[in-house]
Amino acid sequence: MALGLPDPYRCAAPVAYWVVGLRLFIRHATEIRPGALPGGAWAPTLCGTGILIPFDTPPGREPRTKPITDICPQCTEVAVAGCYHLIKYDY
């Protein structure tokens, strides 16, 4: 099943995903493609902090992170400076 994510080999710009880590209420940008790490694994972010990858939301339910719109200002600075293609993603 395709996730509708950009092909990392065909996208000219680097790609980062806005993700809300476990126990957080702010989105951080990570270059780790959704599904590449299991839920509960540590992932690096553009600002240098690590986040725990959330577990997938069961089918038929809405992710609890969907309404969260606050984003990390440090990740934003790095993403703008690096001309990243940014995608909001909810597990």
FENKALIN-V757749 format. One record per residue. RES is the residue in one small letter. PSI is psi in radians with two decimals (none if undefined). OMEGA is omega in whole degrees, 0 to 359 (999 if undefined). NEAR is the number of other C-alpha atoms within 10 Angstrom. Layout:
res: (RES RES)
psi: (PSI PSI)
omega: (OMEGA OMEGA)
near: (NEAR NEAR)
//
This chain:
res: (m a l g l p d p y r c a a p v a y w v v g l r l f i r h a t e i r p g a l p g g a w a p t l c g t g i l i p f d t p p g r e p r t k p i t d i c p q c t e v a v a g c y h l i k y d y)
psi: (2.20 2.42 -0.14 0.43 2.67 2.55 2.06 -0.29 -0.23 -0.19 2.16 -0.62 2.67 2.61 2.39 2.64 2.27 1.98 2.50 2.01 2.90 2.40 0.33 2.82 0.51 2.55 2.35 2.64 2.31 2.57 -0.14 2.12 2.35 2.31 -0.18 -0.47 2.59 2.76 2.39 -0.15 2.67 2.44 2.43 2.67 2.94 -0.49 -0.09 -0.15 2.84 2.61 2.71 2.22 2.30 2.81 2.65 2.50 2.34 2.61 2.48 -0.13 2.68 2.39 2.44 -0.34 -0.13 -0.74 -0.11 2.10 -0.19 2.33 2.66 2.15 -0.57 -0.70 -0.67 -0.78 -0.82 -0.73 -0.73 -0.78 -0.59 0.06 0.79 2.56 2.02 2.37 2.25 2.28 2.31 2.28 none)
omega: (181 180 183 181 179 177 183 180 181 180 183 181 173 184 175 184 175 184 173 180 178 178 178 179 178 179 173 178 178 177 181 182 178 181 181 179 177 176 180 179 177 176 177 177 181 181 177 176 177 175 172 179 179 175 180 175 179 179 180 179 179 179 181 183 185 180 182 182 179 180 181 180 179 176 179 179 181 181 179 180 181 180 180 169 188 181 175 181 177 179 999)
near: (3 4 7 6 12 12 9 11 8 7 10 10 13 14 22 23 23 22 29 27 23 15 9 14 14 15 23 28 29 25 16 16 14 17 12 8 14 13 15 13 13 15 16 16 21 19 17 14 13 15 22 19 23 21 16 12 12 9 7 6 7 12 14 11 19 13 9 14 13 11 16 16 12 15 21 18 13 15 20 11 9 12 12 18 15 18 15 14 17 22 19)
//
